[in-house]
Amino acid sequence: MSENARNDLALARIGIALLVSAQVRRSRLPESGQLRAAGRRQPRRVHLGVLDRLLEEKRLTIEGITATSAGAVNAVVLAHGLAGGGKEEARSALRNFWQRMSAVASHGVWQPSLIDRMNGNFGLENSPAYILMSALSYFASPCQLNPFDYNPLKSLIEEIVDFERLRERPAVKLFLCATNARTGKPKVFSSDGLRADHVLASTCLPLLMRAVEIDGEHYWDGGLAGNPAIFPVIYRCEARDVIMVHLTPTERREIPTTSYEIMNRMQEISLNSSFMGEMRTIALTTKLIDEGRLAGGKRMLMHLIDAEDVIREFPGSSRLNGDWQFLLHLHDVGRQRADQWLASNFDNLGVRSTVDLRAKYF
C-alpha cells in the first residue's frame, strides 16, 4: 500500500462488540463505527479499558454498538457521553459510572473476606454472603429473595444516563441484546425508545434478579441467546470490520473437578455457544463470498482483542467483586491489550481480517 493510500485511510470506522466483538472500517473522512458489547460483571470491566483506549484513538470513530449484560451498561454510558460531548465526555462518563457503581458495591453484601484478600485473586469464595447466597439460589428464586425487586443499578443508570437525549439525538447506533425468558429467543433493543428497563433486561442474571417485564414479555440476560448478537452491526451498520473483545474463556487447560468449577465452566460454555455459532456462520459466509458462490453478500473483516488468558486466572466469584482496585486492574489490562492490538493491526483495518475464525471457533 502506498504512503498516500495509508494517509487516505488514516481514519477508521469502527464498530465494537463488548465481550465478544466490534466492527471497524477505515475511511477517508471521519465517520462513525460500530460496537458490540457483551459482558458478565467485573471481569468484563476489561471492556472499560479497551473502550477507554479506542475512544482515545483519534483515527477511529464509532458507528454502532451491540452489547449484552455488563457490556450493555458500558455501551449505554458510552453512547450517553458521545451524545453529550464526544469521546472525552464518553471516557469521563464511563469512569464516573464505575466509580459510582464501586461505591455502591462497597456498601453491599458481596464483600471479600480476609482470606479472599490474602489469596489475592479477587475472588469471593470465602465471603459469608457469597457462600450463603450461592446455597440459597438452589432453593429460592429472586422472586422470593427479593420480593420488592430492589436493583441499585436501575437508580444509578437513570441518574447518570440521559435516555431522552439518547433517543432524540443519538451519536451512535445502539443495540442491546436480551433473552426472552418465555421463548428463549434473543431480543435486540435499539436506540429508538431505549430506556433503563432495556439495560436491566440485558443484564438480568436469572438466579440473582427477577425477569424484567417489557411490553408484556419477560427478559433475562442477553448472553443466554446472543453474547452479544453480532447480526445488528452487520446488517444495520455500514462498517465491514468487526473488532471482537472476547473475554469469556473458550478453552481451559484443566478439566473442572469440583462442583463449583463444573458450574462455572458450564456457564462459560453456555455463554460462548451462541457467539461461536455466529462466528461459524460468518466464516462460512465469508468462504462462499471469496469463492464467488454468494453474490451480493457483505464481506466482513474480523478482528479480535483477546484477554481470555487473564480472565482464566480469576475465579468465577470475582464477577461480583466491585472493589475499585480490582476494577482499575481490569481497566489497565484492557487498555494494554487494546494498545497492543492497535499497534500491531491498525493498518489491516479495511484491508483484511486479523483473526482466523475457522482455527479459533471450529
N, C-alpha and C positions, 0 to 999 in steps of 0.2 A: 504494500500500500504506500503511495507517495506521501510526502510530507504535507502537501496541500490537502490531500484527501483526509489525512489524520486531523488537520486543523478543522476541516469542514465537519468532522464527526466529533468535535470536542465536547459537544453537549449530548447527553443520552437521555432518552425517555425511559423511565423505569416503572415497573410495577412490582410490588413486593408482597409476598405471602408469608406472614409470620408463622413460625413453627415449621412451615414447610417451604414455601416458595414465593418468588417475586418476579415480576416481569420487567424487562428492560429493553429500551431501544435507543440507539444513538441517532441524533439528527442534527441538521444544520442550525436550526433555531431552537431556542429554549421552549421545550414542550413538556407535557406532563407525563408521568409514568404510572405504573400500577403496582399495587402492593397486596400480597396475600399473607394473612397472618393467622396462625393458629397456635395456641399455647395452653399449658396446664399449670397455672400457678407459678411459684417462684423460679424454678429452673428456666421458665420461659422469659424471665426478666433479662436473659441474654438478648432477647429481641430489642430491649431498650437500648443496649449498647450498639447493636447493629444499626438500628434506626438512627441513633444519635450520629453515628459516623456517616451514614448515607445522606442524612439531611445536611451534614457539614460539607459534603462534596458538591461543589458549585457546578460541576459538569453534569449533574443528574437532577432531574425533576420528576415528581411522582404524578402519574396519571390516574392510577386506581389502586385500591387496597381491598383484598379479600382476606377475611380473618375469622378466627374461631377462638372461643374460650378467652384466656388471658390476652391472646393476640387481638381479640375484638376490642378489648379495653384500650390497648395501645393504639389500635387503628383509629378509634373514635377520638381519643385525646389528641392524636397527631393531626387528624382532619380538622378538629376544632382549632388547633394552633395555626395550621396553614390558612384557614379561613379568616383568622383574626389578625394575622400579621406576618405570615410567611414562615420560612424554615426556622429562623431563630426563635420565633414565638412557639413553633411546634416543639422544638427541643426543650424550651423552658417549660412548656405545658406538661410534657412527659415527665420531666424530672420533678416538677411540683406535685403532680398527681401521685407518684410513687413515694415521695416523701410523706405526703399526707396519708397514703394508704399504710405505710410502715408505722406511722404514729398511731393510727387506729389499731393496727395489729399488735402494737406493743402493750395495749391495754386489754387484749383479748385472752382467750384461754389457751391458745396454741403457743406456748412458751417452752423453749428448750430447757431441760433440766440441767443441773450441774454436770451430770455425766455426759449429756449430749454436748455441752460446751467443751468439755475436756476431750471428747472424741475429735472435735474439730472438723466434722464433715457436714455440719449444718443440718443434721437430722433431728427428728423429734421422737425417736423410738422409745426413749426413756421418760418422755413427758407424761405425767399422770393424766392430763386432759386428753392427750392423743391416744393413750392406751385405752382409756375409758370410752371415748367416742368411737374408736375403731371397733371395740367389742359391741357397743350398743347398736352400731349401724347394721349388724347382722340380725337384730331382733326388733328394732324400732325404726320407722321411717321418718324423714324430715317433717311429715305432717304431724307426727306425734311428738317429736323432739323440739320442733319449732312451730307450735300451733299459730302463733301470731305472724309468722313469715317475716321475721326480722332479718334484714340484709343490709349491713352498713355500706356495702358497695353502692346501693341504689342512691342513698342520700348524697354520698360523695360525688358520684358521677353526675347527678343532677345539679350539684352545686358548681362543679368545675366546667362542665361542657354546656355550651350554648346550642342546644338542639335546634332551636328555631333558626339560628344562623346557618347551621349545617344543612337544613332542609331548603332554605331560601337562597343561600349564596355558597354552595359547595365549591371548595377549591380542589377537590379530588373526588373521584368516583369511589364510593364505599360499598363494600359487600360483606355482610356479617352472616355467618352460617350457624344455624341451629338445627336440632333434630326433633322432628315431630314425634312425641312420646307415644302417640296412638298408632301412627302408620310406619314409623321408622324411617321415613323419607327425609332427606335434607331440605331445609328451607333457607333461602337466601334473602335477607332483608337488605334493600338498597337505601341510598340516601333519602329517597322520597319517603316522607312520612316517618323517618327514623326518630325514635325516642328511647328513653332509658330502658324500657322493658325489653327492647330488642337486644340491647347489650347484655342484660341479665339473662335472657333466654340463651344466648350464645355461650354464657359462662356457667350455666346451671349444672352443677355436678349432682347427679341423681341421688346419691346417698347422703349428701350434705345439704341440699337445697330443694325446696318444693318446686315442682314444674311450674314454669312461668306461662300464664294464660295470655294469649294474644288473639283477638278476633275469634274467640270460641275454641281455639286449639291450644294444646299444652306442649311446651317445648323443653328439651333438655340440652345439655352441652352439644355444640355443633361437631365436636371432634368424633362423636359416635357415628356420624354419617358422612362427614367431609372435614378433613383435618388439615387445612381447610379445603373447601371446594375450590378447585382450580378453574373450572369452566367459566366463571364470570369474567375473569380477566383475559380469557382467550377470546370470548365471543362479544364482550361488551366494552372492550378497550382496543385501541389500535396497536399498541406496542407488541412486538413479536418476542422480545427477550423476556424470560421469566427467571428471576433470582429466587431460589429456594433457600430458606433459612430453616434447616431441618435439625431439630434438637431431640426429638423422641428417638431413642436408640432403636435401630432396625435389627442390630445384631448385638449379642453379648458373648463374651469369651467363655463364660461358665454356665452350666445348667443350673437353674434355681432348684434348691432342695428344701428350704424351709417354706412353711405356709405363707409367710409374709412375702418372701422372694417370688414365689409362684404367682400370687395375686398381682404383684407389681408387674411381673413380666407379661401376664395375661392382659393387663391393661395396656401395656406398651404395644403388644401385637394388635389388639383391637383398634387402638387409635391409629396405627400405621396402615391398617388394611385398606381403608378407602383411599388414602393417599397413594399407596403403592398401585392400586388398581388404576387410578387416573394416570400415574406415571407410565404404566404399561400401555395404556390406550394412546397416550401421546407418542410413545416410542413407536408403536405400530403405525399410527397415522403418519408420522414423520418418514418412516421407511417407505410407505406407499407413495407419498408425495415425491420423495427423492428418486424413486424408481419410475415415476411418471404414470403410476397406476391410479392416482387420485387427483383429478383435475379440480382446480379451484379451492383446494384446501389451504388453510393458513399454516405456513411453515414456521413452527415455533423454535426459538433458540433458548435452550435451558441451561441454567447456571445454579450453583449450589454454594451456600455459605454454611459450613458444617461445624457443629460443636458437640457431636454425639460423644466424642471421647471424654469431654468434660462432664457431661450430664451423667455418664455411666458411673462416675465416682461418687455421685450424690445418692443417698438413699431416697426411696420414694416419698418418705415423710417430709423431705425438705420442700416439697411442693407447697406446704402450708406454713413454711417459715418466712415470716415477714420482717426479719431483722434487717435493719438498714445496712449494716456492714456486709451482710450476705448479698443484698441487692447491689451494692456498689461493686462487690467482687464479680458478680454476674455481668454487670454493666461493662466492666473493664474487659472481661473475656469477650463479650460481644463486639466491642469497639476494636479490639485487637484482631479478631477474625475478619471483620469487615474491612479493616485497613489492609490486611494481608491479601484479601481477595481482590480489592480494587487495584492494588499494586501489581498483581500478577495477571489480572483478567480484564481490566477495563478496555483494553484495545480490542478485545474479542466481542464486545457488545455490538450488536448489529451485523456481526460477521459470521460467528459460529457458536455452537454450543460448547460449554466447557465442562459438562458432566455427561458421562456415558450412562444413559438411563438403563440400557439393557444389562450392563455389567453390575449396576448398583441395585436395581429393583426387580430383576428377573431371577 
